[in-house]
């Protein structure tokens, strides 16, 4: 599949996420799709992912800005910023999604999501 087609699918998927329509994403996934959200459990299969997405009743995506999509071969990365309404309050995030395709279906998605600090949040430091 061409990199142009991969980018087209990712653009459709992200537009659907912004419209809170996860079924468009699932239509472009293989039945045994694997979604690994860094720091969370790995979800495998359309039905498992559908259940996970429908369970997020306290969080709603309110805006999504795709900064760039980079594709090569059967893989692509997409990154940008998004705002989620969580329990009635907006929260800002940056994200990077790394996709693998087989034909025109997504077979693997690895997501990295970082919440932006809000005013008043203290710096967190790591110790070695």
C-alpha positions as CSV (number, residue, x, y, z in Angstrom):
1,X,0.0,0.0,0.0
2,X,1.3,3.5,-0.8
3,X,2.3,5.9,1.9
4,X,-0.3,8.3,0.5
5,X,-3.0,5.7,1.2
6,X,-1.6,5.1,4.7
7,X,-1.7,8.8,5.5
8,X,-5.3,9.1,4.1
9,X,-6.4,6.3,6.5
10,X,-4.7,7.9,9.5
11,X,-6.3,11.3,8.6
12,X,-9.8,9.6,8.5
13,X,-9.2,7.8,11.8
14,X,-8.1,11.0,13.6
15,X,-11.0,12.9,12.2
16,X,-13.4,10.2,13.4
17,X,-11.7,10.2,16.9
18,X,-12.3,14.0,17.0
19,X,-16.0,13.4,16.2
20,X,-16.1,10.7,18.9
21,X,-16.8,8.0,16.2
22,X,-14.5,5.1,17.1
23,X,-16.2,2.8,14.6
24,X,-14.4,4.4,11.7
25,X,-11.1,3.5,13.4
26,X,-12.3,-0.1,14.0
27,X,-13.4,-0.4,10.3
28,X,-9.8,0.2,9.3
29,X,-8.4,-2.4,11.8
30,X,-7.6,-6.1,11.3
31,X,-9.8,-8.3,13.5
32,X,-6.8,-9.1,15.7
33,X,-5.5,-5.5,15.9
34,X,-3.2,-4.8,18.9
35,X,-3.3,-1.5,20.7
36,X,-0.5,-0.8,23.1
37,X,-1.0,2.4,25.1
38,X,2.3,3.1,26.8
39,X,1.9,2.7,30.6
40,X,-1.4,0.9,30.2
41,X,-2.4,-2.6,29.3
42,X,-2.3,-3.9,25.7
43,X,-5.6,-4.5,24.1
44,X,-6.1,-7.1,21.3
45,X,-9.0,-7.5,19.0
46,X,-11.7,-5.1,17.8
47,X,-14.3,-6.1,20.4
48,X,-11.8,-5.6,23.3
49,X,-10.9,-2.2,21.9
50,X,-14.5,-1.3,21.3
51,X,-15.4,-2.2,24.9
52,X,-12.4,-0.1,26.2
53,X,-13.4,2.9,24.2
54,X,-17.0,2.7,25.3
55,X,-16.0,2.5,28.9
56,X,-14.4,5.9,28.8
57,X,-17.6,7.7,29.8
58,X,-15.9,10.3,32.0
59,X,-13.5,11.4,29.2
60,X,-14.5,12.9,25.9
61,X,-12.2,14.1,23.1
62,X,-13.1,17.7,22.4
63,X,-10.3,18.7,19.9
64,X,-7.5,17.0,18.1
65,X,-4.8,18.7,16.1
66,X,-2.6,16.5,13.9
67,X,0.8,18.2,13.5
68,X,2.4,15.6,11.2
69,X,2.0,12.1,9.7
70,X,5.2,10.4,8.6
71,X,4.9,7.1,6.7
72,X,7.3,4.6,5.2
73,X,6.7,1.1,4.1
74,X,4.0,-0.5,6.2
75,X,4.5,1.9,9.2
76,X,3.5,5.4,10.0
77,X,3.7,7.8,13.0
78,X,1.2,10.6,13.7
79,X,1.6,13.2,16.4
80,X,-0.1,16.3,17.6
81,X,-2.1,17.7,20.5
82,X,-5.6,17.1,21.9
83,X,-8.0,18.3,24.5
84,X,-10.1,15.9,26.6
85,X,-13.0,16.8,28.8
86,X,-12.5,14.8,31.9
87,X,-15.2,14.9,34.5
88,X,-16.4,18.3,33.1
89,X,-12.9,19.9,33.0
90,X,-10.6,20.3,30.0
91,X,-7.2,18.7,30.0
92,X,-4.5,19.1,27.3
93,X,-2.3,16.4,26.0
94,X,0.4,15.7,23.4
95,X,0.3,12.4,21.6
96,X,2.2,10.2,19.2
97,X,0.7,7.2,17.6
98,X,2.8,4.6,15.7
99,X,0.8,2.4,13.3
100,X,1.6,-0.8,11.4
101,X,-0.4,-1.9,8.4
102,X,-1.1,-5.1,6.5
103,X,-2.6,-4.1,3.3
104,X,-5.1,-1.4,4.1
105,X,-5.8,-2.6,7.7
106,X,-4.2,-1.4,10.9
107,X,-2.6,-4.4,12.6
108,X,-0.8,-2.6,15.4
109,X,-1.0,0.7,17.2
110,X,1.3,2.0,19.9
111,X,0.2,5.2,21.5
112,X,2.2,7.6,23.7
113,X,0.1,10.3,25.5
114,X,1.5,13.0,27.8
115,X,-0.7,15.2,29.8
116,X,0.3,18.9,29.9
117,X,0.9,20.4,33.3
118,X,-1.8,22.8,34.6
119,X,-1.2,26.0,36.5
120,X,-0.3,25.1,40.1
121,X,1.0,21.6,39.4
122,X,4.4,21.1,40.9
123,X,7.4,19.8,39.1
124,X,7.9,16.0,39.5
125,X,11.5,14.8,39.5
126,X,12.8,11.3,39.0
127,X,15.4,9.8,41.2
128,X,18.0,7.4,39.9
